[in-house]
């Protein structure tokens, strides 16, 4: 959730919202402020569209959408385990001072949370709910790390189930590999064109593309866990690795 610097409220201010009616008002104002800066991209293809308070249902729902209907993107979201997604969402909200206030306001107003992912037609791809008892329970440091690792496994397994993915006649995304002991994540691509006229130029061009991907938000989950990220391109006669360690991207 976007950081709203002008709406940070400490516990002292929260104490004024002791009754449900006052908490309801504060929650409404928080959500009103949050929606001012939306929609907002959270990675290359996923937008955080809006957050909506449903008073009759007693819930606040966060809506996310994708900006295209690529099969790999749609299926990846559909295939993810909602328990891992839920725990990672709670961890993210609890770890930020602004959204921690948001959770406190929801708790005081007795609301539960909903999260929905939609395609470009507005159809629901994935959704889950987070009850008050779940988001109000504090995770310790080991649980936070465990939640992050479980979400990493979740995302990797989701993509792995879709491979191989043929981009064109030249390149196939054949696999993703995860080594938790070595804290390494590997994309594996197969190149079917052996007649690369200048491998140095190819390597330089691909290196620039990989650096752009690593510096973007799509790999934040792995970067936060200090994983080494490898892009591996395999031909019949050669293997090219583009490797990025925590020292490279931090």
QUIMOVEN-V471533 format. One record per backbone hydrogen bond with DSSP energy under -1.0 kcal/mol. NH is the residue of the N-H (numbers start at 1). CO is the residue of the C=O. Records with the same first field share a line. If there is no record, write none. Layout:
NH: CO  CO
//
This chain:
7: 4
14: 10
15: 11
16: 13
17: 14
23: 19
24: 20
25: 21
26: 22
27: 23
28: 24
29: 25
30: 26
31: 27
32: 28
33: 29
34: 30
35: 31
38: 35
40: 48
42: 46
43: 46
47: 65
48: 40
49: 63
50: 63
52: 61
54: 59
58: 54
59: 54
60: 112
61: 52
62: 114
63: 50
64: 116
65: 47
66: 118
67: 45
74: 70
75: 71
76: 72
77: 73
78: 74
79: 75
85: 81
86: 82
87: 83
88: 84
89: 85
90: 86
91: 87
92: 88
93: 89
94: 90
95: 91
100: 96
101: 97
102: 98
103: 99
104: 100
105: 101
106: 102
107: 103
108: 104
109: 105
111: 106
112: 58
113: 130
114: 60
115: 128
116: 62
117: 126
118: 64
119: 123
122: 119
125: 117
126: 117
128: 115
130: 113
134: 131
135: 131
136: 132
144: 140
145: 141
146: 142
147: 143
148: 144
149: 145
150: 146
151: 147
152: 148
153: 149
154: 150
155: 151
156: 152
157: 153
158: 154
159: 155
160: 156
161: 157
162: 159
165: 173
167: 171
168: 171
172: 190
173: 165
174: 172  188
175: 188
177: 186
179: 184
184: 179
185: 228
186: 177
187: 230
188: 175
189: 232
190: 172
191: 234
192: 170
196: 194
202: 198
203: 199
204: 200
205: 201
206: 202
207: 203
208: 204
209: 205
210: 206
211: 207
212: 208
213: 209
214: 210
215: 211
220: 217
223: 219
224: 220
226: 223
227: 222
228: 183
229: 244
230: 185
231: 242
232: 187
233: 240
234: 189
235: 238
240: 233
242: 231
244: 229
248: 245
249: 245
250: 246
//
